[in-house]
Amino acid sequence: MGWDEIRVRTLQALAKGCDFTLYQMGISTVNGDHRNGLERCGHFFFRKEELPEIFASLWELFPEAAEQIVERAEQICRHRFDLLGYQGLNYGPEIDWHLDAVHGKRAPVRPWFRIPYLDFDQVGDSKVVWELNRHQHLVTLAKAYRLTEENAYVRELFQQWYQWREKNPYPMGINWASSLEVAFRSLSWLWVWHLLDGCSVVPKEFSADLSHALALNARHIKRFLSTYFSPNTHLLGEGVGLFFIGLLCPGLSAARYWRDCGWNIILKEAQRQVRPDGMHFEQSMYYHTYALDFLLHSRILAELNHIPVPQSFDQIIEKMLETTAEFADAGLAPQFGDDDGGRVFDPSRNQREHMLDPLVIGSALYDRPDFKTEASRGTEELLWLLGTEGVRRFKGLPPQRLEHNSLAKEAGGLYVMRSSGSTSYQLVVDAGPQGAGRSGHGHADALSVQLTANGKPLLIDPGTFTYADPCGERDWFRGTSAHNTIQVDDTSQADPAGPFEWKGRANGALGSWINGKTFDFFLGTHTGYSQLPSPVQHRRFIFHLKSRFWVIRDVLEGTGLHKLTASWHFAPGSLYAIPDGAMFVGDDVAPLALLCTASSSCRKEISRGWHSPVYGKKEVSPTFRVTTHAPLPVELTTMLIPHSEVTAHLGLLRPVESGHRGAPVNAFRYSTAISQDHLFFADKPGNWQVGPFASNATFLYCSTDANRAVMQFVICGGSYFAFSGRRLFDASLPVKHSEWSRSADERSTSRPFDLPTKHESNPQANEHFEGPSSMRQYLEQI
């Protein structure tokens, strides 16, 4: 802990005591006259004179959204709320703002800093409490009134608002315990004000009361910034709250100070929290979107109010949008890390498919047709943030079909393997850090994979489900066994030290990444099991033959006897046992076969697992596990084969254990009635031979037809490849990779130097080739 952190924490501790003393003495913590705080208001996303056109456009362009607003308003008037993944929570005749209605627990009303809000026994799930107290539902009531002119909606709105202030006097209660939540609530109140500004139904005293309440909120946020407590999206959101209040309420005495402080936080945190490759540093796709929402809203509002927007800030936002677009596969972003369940604009848009919403705003804001897909119809948020002109710009952009290319996000440690055709497949592997700081929103999921087909999930991440519970589900959903990777000795790669902390880190590291024309190759490791009494290193190799299959080779190295479990979690659907593996059949998605080379001593089983599509909701999903107790080193090799239909003729995946000479190499053969696929992994340098195959490559793939004619090969980290005594590839020094396919006689070589290479035409099965003396010398050496 540095001196500045000691200073900040000391001042915050003193401020807590001071505020509570003032409360006990009945003295207001907000000084000055704030009755005119909302006069001369800054430029919001829209002017009040633009509202009739916006609401007309809402009915015309997004009629379903308009109808849902009115339907939700009716539910809100009956005090029934959809919060996170929980539906229809009943809060009774009078709302208890301190209640977790899911678990029936009520937080004590005491000074906020004396409430252990992460203690489930005392408060339940504080996130449920806070979600209601963000007051985003009041914005829904305001919209519903403007859509219908039904006075019941605004009566309910102001009744709830004034009741909330009565039941939550500062600094009492859980709803002051998080400065981020105070910021969210402030944003909602500002939206309400601008939606209803000038309406006769607004109480006369509301302007002065709201000014006072916003001044109190801003004061609290500034005094208790999460600078050292949770310097991630918490701090970013608090900066946004200060910026909005200071900018939109210039009549408040400290408005300019809050505005400048908030804007500086936003700019600084954007630089700090976003990695060079455009990934948010919390190692969570949901939090990536969450941060992007904050940045987009702030950037648009700044420009509307003639605040200079640095070019570097725009570049960061565009880079984040590019990352979102690159990860999107037919409308579905990968799900890794924590799922917060909340959103800045519309809390109901918290499903995985909604993580692409920022692309709609970004395409119109930055004139980027590559952010617009053919399936994108725009969103209600676009209309509110950029107006009818923004909608016109969006509609005028020609949609660009994204190229389904494999890609690497090296700073975030995420690697995407894609293949296109009638079905577009996307496999994402996580080999990055567990997260920033204490890795509070990262999972123990190093080297885990996810797989989708045309945007439909096949192999899945489990999601989050909850942050607080008495049954250990928080730790299960973020633990290693819930992810598609290897677990050692029934332990997670990192041990939890609280809901948002870990005792160690399972940081991934890249060994190799090659993106070829016809293949992808990945090698990664992680440090998660280095702390075991008998340390274990996990290396995962993934070879992707585009449009055909993935081979995943897991190597566990160390000493001693260990229990090893490979888990494969499938999307909700049907999973059937087949020889050597399992077959998955889901709704509206092509079947997927999984084959493995596990020995007879391994136990293979299909069991019930869990998947959480949104915070607070979980669904049953099938899991296939392979478990073995064995002395290290151990290898487990798995093959993922997409199929157009369910079939019993999948072929056989077998290790090749005979006919080996030279340097150590592990070989596998996948055999069908019409072809054979051969894979060779050499973990040490040197010349090697397995049957008719000879090379010095660290990895070699070769496909042969029923007549043993070579159809395709890939060589990585080698200088030659020979088949049946004939060299098919030759270079003076090892190349990073080279590939050849008979289908179009295509060849491609990647090399670090300008080296001469030679691709020989492939031999037919009946050809007898006598190699030159150099080849005979080579064969004699091994």
C-alpha positions, 0 to 999 in steps of 0.5 A, spaced: 500 500 500 503 506 497 502 513 501 497 515 496 492 509 497 494 510 505 492 518 504 485 516 500 483 511 505 484 515 511 480 521 508 475 516 506 474 513 513 474 520 516 469 522 511 464 516 513 464 518 520 463 526 519 457 524 515 454 520 520 455 525 525 452 530 521 446 525 520 445 524 527 445 532 529 440 533 523 445 537 519 444 537 512 451 534 508 449 539 502 450 546 503 448 552 498 442 553 494 441 548 489 434 550 487 436 552 480 441 546 479 437 544 473 436 551 470 440 552 464 441 545 463 446 542 459 445 539 452 442 532 453 442 527 448 435 530 446 432 537 446 425 537 449 422 539 443 425 533 439 421 528 444 414 528 439 418 526 433 422 521 437 416 518 440 413 518 433 419 514 431 419 509 436 412 507 435 414 507 427 421 504 427 421 500 434 414 498 435 415 492 439 420 496 444 414 501 445 409 496 446 414 492 451 415 499 455 408 500 456 407 492 458 413 493 463 410 500 466 404 496 467 408 491 471 412 496 475 405 499 477 403 493 480 410 493 483 412 487 479 419 487 477 424 483 472 431 484 475 437 481 472 435 474 470 429 474 475 422 475 472 416 478 476 419 479 483 413 481 487 415 487 492 408 488 495 404 494 496 409 498 499 416 497 496 422 495 501 428 498 498 432 494 502 430 487 500 433 482 496 426 479 494 429 473 491 432 470 497 427 474 502 433 477 506 433 485 508 439 489 509 439 492 516 438 500 515 445 502 519 450 507 516 452 504 509 459 503 511 457 498 517 453 494 512 457 487 510 454 487 503 457 481 501 455 477 507 449 473 504 447 471 511 446 479 513 443 482 506 442 476 501 444 478 494 446 485 494 446 485 487 439 484 487 437 490 491 442 494 488 439 493 481 432 495 483 435 501 486 438 503 480 431 506 478 432 504 471 425 502 471 423 509 473 425 511 466 421 506 463 415 509 467 417 516 464 417 513 457 410 510 458 407 516 460 410 520 454 407 514 449 400 514 452 399 520 456 397 515 462 397 519 468 398 513 472 405 512 470 407 518 472 404 518 479 407 511 480 414 514 478 414 520 483 410 516 489 416 511 488 421 517 488 419 520 494 418 514 498 425 512 496 428 518 499 424 518 505 426 510 506 434 512 504 436 518 508 443 519 507 448 516 509 443 510 512 442 503 508 445 499 503 443 503 497 449 508 499 454 503 500 456 503 492 458 509 489 457 506 482 450 504 484 449 512 486 452 514 479 447 509 476 441 512 480 443 519 478 443 517 471 436 514 471 434 521 475 437 525 469 433 521 464 427 522 468 428 529 468 429 530 461 423 525 459 418 529 463 421 536 463 416 541 461 410 536 462 404 539 467 404 532 471 411 534 474 410 536 481 412 543 482 417 542 487 421 536 483 426 540 480 429 543 487 428 536 490 432 533 484 437 538 484 438 537 491 438 530 491 443 530 485 448 534 489 448 529 494 449 524 490 455 527 486 458 529 493 458 522 495 461 519 489 467 524 489 468 523 496 468 515 495 471 514 489 473 507 488 480 509 486 483 503 490 477 499 492 475 497 485 479 501 480 475 498 474 468 499 471 466 501 478 471 507 478 469 508 470 462 508 472 463 513 478 466 518 473 461 517 468 456 519 474 460 525 476 461 528 469 453 527 467 451 531 473 456 536 473 455 537 465 447 537 466 446 541 472 451 547 471 447 551 476 450 546 482 455 550 485 460 544 484 458 543 477 464 545 473 469 541 478 464 535 478 464 535 470 472 536 470 473 530 475 468 526 471 471 527 464 478 526 467 477 519 470 473 517 464 479 519 459 484 516 464 480 510 465 479 508 458 487 509 457 488 504 463 483 499 462 483 498 455 488 493 452 492 495 446 488 490 442 481 493 444 480 488 449 477 490 456 482 488 462 477 485 466 477 478 462 470 478 461 466 480 454 460 482 459 464 487 462 467 489 455 460 491 453 459 494 460 465 499 459 463 500 452 456 503 454 459 508 459 464 510 454 460 511 448 454 515 452 460 519 455 463 521 448 456 523 445 454 527 451 461 531 451 460 532 443 453 535 444 456 540 449 462 542 445 467 539 450 473 537 446 474 529 445 481 527 444 482 523 438 486 518 442 479 517 446 475 515 439 481 511 437 480 507 444 472 506 443 473 504 435 478 499 437 473 496 442 468 496 437 472 493 432 474 487 437 466 486 439 465 486 431 471 481 430 468 476 436 461 476 433 459 470 430 453 471 426 450 475 432 453 471 438 459 474 442 463 469 446 461 468 453 467 468 458 468 471 465 463 474 469 456 476 467 454 482 471 447 482 468 446 490 468 446 495 462 447 502 462 441 504 457 436 498 457 437 493 463 432 488 459 438 487 454 442 483 458 443 476 454 449 474 450 446 476 443 445 483 446 452 484 447 453 487 440 448 493 441 454 498 441 456 496 434 449 499 432 451 506 436 458 505 433 456 504 426 452 510 426 457 515 430 463 513 426 460 511 419 463 504 420 459 500 415 463 494 417 460 494 424 453 493 421 451 486 419 445 484 415 441 482 421 442 488 425 436 492 425 438 498 429 436 499 437 432 503 441 438 506 444 440 508 437 434 513 437 435 516 444 443 517 443 443 519 436 436 521 434 432 520 428 438 523 424 443 517 427 437 512 425 437 515 418 445 514 418 445 507 420 440 505 415 444 509 410 450 505 411 451 499 406 451 492 411 458 489 410 458 481 411 464 480 415 470 476 413 470 469 417 477 469 418 481 467 424 484 472 429 488 473 435 487 478 441 494 477 444 494 482 449 487 479 452 490 472 450 484 470 446 484 466 439 479 465 435 479 459 430 474 460 424 471 456 418 466 458 413 461 455 408 454 453 409 455 453 416 460 458 419 464 455 425 468 459 431 472 456 436 475 461 441 480 459 446 482 463 452 490 463 454 490 470 457 491 473 464 485 471 469 484 478 469 486 485 472 488 487 479 485 481 483 482 478 477 475 479 481 471 478 474 475 473 471 474 465 472 479 459 473 478 458 465 485 458 462 486 454 456 478 453 455 474 453 449 468 455 446 465 453 440 459 456 436 456 454 429 452 460 425 451 463 432 448 457 435 452 455 441 455 448 441 461 448 447 459 453 452 462 457 457 458 456 464 456 464 465 456 466 472 449 465 475 450 469 482 455 473 486 453 471 492 450 465 495 450 460 501 451 454 496 458 455 493 455 456 486 459 462 485 465 458 486 462 453 481 460 457 476 467 460 475 471 454 477 475 450 472 471 444 472 465 448 469 469 450 463 472 446 457 479 445 460 483 440 464 482 439 472 487 436 476 486 433 483 479 436 483 482 443 484 481 449 480 487 452 477 486 458 482 483 458 489 477 463 491 479 468 496 472 471 496 467 473 491 471 477 487 478 475 489 483 469 488 489 466 492 493 465 486 492 466 478 492 461 473 495 466 467 495 463 460 501 464 456 502 463 448 507 458 446 505 458 438 499 461 434 499 460 426 493 462 422 494 459 415 490 458 409 487 451 410 489 451 418 490 454 425 495 452 430 495 454 437 499 452 443 498 455 450 500 453 457 498 456 464 501 457 471 495 454 475 497 448 477 504 450 479 503 451 486 500 444 487 505 440 492 507 436 486 506 441 481 503 440 474 504 443 467 498 443 462 500 444 455 494 445 450 495 444 442 489 445 438 490 444 430 484 446 426 483 444 419 478 449 416 471 446 415 473 439 417 475 438 424 479 440 431 484 436 434 485 438 441 491 435 445 492 436 452 499 434 455 500 434 463 507 434 465 510 433 472 511 427 477 507 423 481 500 420 481 494 425 479 487 425 478 486 428 471 479 430 468 477 433 461 470 436 461 466 438 455 460 442 457 455 442 451 449 447 450 442 445 452 440 439 448 441 432 447 448 428 448 449 421 446 454 416 448 458 413 442 464 409 441 470 413 444 466 419 445 459 423 444 455 426 439 451 432 441 444 434 437 441 441 439 436 445 436 437 448 429 444 447 429 448 441 426 450 435 430 457 435 433 461 429 434 467 428 440 472 423 439 477 421 444 483 417 445 483 416 452 485 409 454 481 403 457 483 405 464 479 412 463 472 413 465 468 416 460 461 419 463 455 424 461 452 428 466 448 433 468 451 440 468 449 447 468 449 453 464 447 461 466 445 465 460 444 471 464 445 473 472 440 469 476 438 464 471 441 457 470 439 451 465 441 444 465 446 442 460 449 436 458 457 435 460 461 429 457 467 428 462 474 423 461 477 422 468 483 418 469 488 417 475 495 416 472 502 418 473 505 423 469 506 425 464 499 424 461 496 425 454 489 426 452 487 427 445 480 430 443 477 431 436 471 435 435 468 433 428 462 437 425 457 433 422 451 435 417 447 429 420 447 424 426 451 418 423 454 412 426 460 412 421 464 417 424 471 414 423 476 412 428 481 416 432 487 412 434 494 413 437 500 411 432 505 407 437 509 403 432 514 404 427 517 410 430 525 412 429 529 418 431 526 424 435 520 423 440 514 424 436 507 423 438 502 421 432 495 420 431 491 417 425 483 419 424 481 413 419 474 413 415 472 409 409 475 414 404 481 417 407 486 418 413 488 424 417 495 423 420 498 428 425 505 428 428 507 432 434 514 433 436 516 436 443 523 435 442 527 438 436 530 433 431 529 428 425 524 423 426 520 417 422 513 414 423 512 409 418 512 412 411 512 419 414 519 423 416 520 430 418 524 434 423 517 438 424 515 440 431 508 439 428 506 435 421 499 434 418 498 429 412 491 427 409 491 421 404 486 418 400 484 410 400 489 409 395 494 412 400 495 418 395 497 425 399 491 430 399 494 435 403 499 437 408 501 442 413 508 443 416 510 447 422 517 448 425 521 444 420 525 444 414 522 438 410 517 432 409 518 426 406 513 421 405 514 413 402 522 416 401 520 422 397 521 429 399 514 433 398 517 439 402 524 441 402 527 448 405 534 450 407 532 452 414 526 451 418 520 455 416 514 457 421 509 453 417 508 451 410 501 448 407 499 444 400 493 442 398 491 437 392 484 440 391 487 446 387 494 445 387 495 450 392 501 452 396 503 457 401 510 458 405 511 462 411 518 463 413 522 468 417 528 469 412 528 469 404 529 461 403 529 457 397 523 452 398 521 446 394 514 443 393 514 436 390 508 433 386 505 428 391 507 421 389 501 416 387 500 410 391 503 405 385 510 410 385 516 407 387 521 413 388 528 411 390 531 417 394 538 421 392 544 419 397 542 425 401 535 421 403 539 415 404 544 418 409 538 421 413 534 415 413 541 411 416 542 417 421 535 415 424 
